[in-house]
Amino acid sequence: MIKVGIIGVGTVGASVVNILRDNADVISARAGVDIVAKSGIVKNMSKDRSSLGIKISDNIDDVLEDKEIDIVVELMGGVEEPFEIVKRALKNGKAVVTANKALLAYHRYELQEIAQDIAFEYEASVAGGIPIINALRDGLSANHIESIMGIMNGTCNYMMTKMTNEGVAYETILKEAQELGYAEADPTFDVGGFDAAHKLLILASIAYGIDAKPEDILIEGIQNISQDDIAFAKEFGYVIKLLGIAKKDKNEVELRVHASLIKKEAMIAKIDGVMNGISVVGDKVGETLYYGAGAGGNATASAVVANIIDIARSGKSKPMLGFDRPMEGKLTLKEAGNIESKYYLRINVSDKIGVLARITKIFEENSISIEAILQRQASHDSANLLISTHTAYEHDIQNLISSLEKLEFVNQRPVMIRIV
């Protein structure tokens, strides 16, 4: 029998306990051994958890120092505190399963070094119940990964879907998402792109061996998206999604998270609501798409329990990130300013003669070619210029934006969305 201790018995932790109990027959058949949850650690002991049928404690040593516990499941969230706890578990010889994307975004390489031959699994850290870690690390291991493009945050996808389909404003749909429990009271981690960035960094390590932190990559959110932007997208055959993108270009890898204009025919453009979807392109297999619930107690717990079963089956670790030697000649992270893309800009200007000519001149001076332009009246004395460009460098577009916002007839900082 394998015994499991759970650190953080919240929604996901409780679901792990229930799945291990409710599906014990199929789990034992697939694992080849019985697996039971023995104990759980919580910070607040006042909540009644007697229905779970396991020992509940607020003393971490009741799991970490219990010699009967074989696998520690870390579900507490945060970065530094769980890092210290997971290190202790590994040093005590216990296998670890975690759903903690923030922990891995900062400490994945250190944990791989500490774990060595001790099993360490983390499928639930990216896209909830979608088995993307297993697919990328094992199923596609024969491929050079050319690109990863993913809708990795259900909150943002829900909001963008409602804004697109129902024409509601950002502020309105954010409030609704908060009322439904999809968004936190402080939604910055989701709508600012940071949650998706943590997940992208994990996938990029498996695909490319890139050791980057969130501070090293381009991260933007959806806070500035308006109905004008959505109207432009519809007119030109696009939809707007928050994407995490990893792309190999020779010996460099670009990593970025931002709102993106995607052609509506693309597979990933059709993923709506709170669902997640990740497209992976391998040099031999071509494009593969992974779709499903990216969050929620049962979906995330399903991935956690799958990792527990994997450990029970093998009894040993495989390389945590899928490799034990440098990959592809040590690929390096591309500087954000050198990323190339097409761009869309929304520029609010005073409605005066000569403004458009001056704007287009600024584009020319910054070596950026305009592909399409629309003008929409914003008020009785201002207009929104909606402009898409041909391919340009990120540093050029940022210089352009700086130049534009200095003009006396530009009323606010231009909004920019990248086109993929």
Buried (B, 14 or more C-beta within 10 A) or exposed (E): EBBBBBBBBBBBBBBBBBBBBEBEEEBBEBBEBBBBBBBBBBEEEEEEBEEBEBBBBEEBEBBBEBEEBBBBBBBBBEBEEBBEBBBBBBEBEBBBBBBBBBBBBBBBBEBBEBBEEBBBBBBBBBBBBBBBBBBBBEBBEEBBBBBBBBBBBBBBBBBBBBBBEEEBEBEBBBEBBBEEEBBEEEBEBBBBBBBBBBBBBBBBBBBBBBEBEBEBBBBBBBBBBBEBBBBBBEEBEBBBBBBBBBBBBEEBBBBBBBBBBBBEEBBBBEBBEBBBBBBBBBEEEEBBBBBBBBBBBBBBBBBBBBBBBBBBEEEEBBEBBBBEEEBBEEBEBBEBEEBEBBBBBBBBBBBEEEBBEBBBEBBEEBEBEBBEBBBEEBEEEBBBBBBBBEEBBBBBBBBBBEBBEEBEBBBEEBBBBBBB
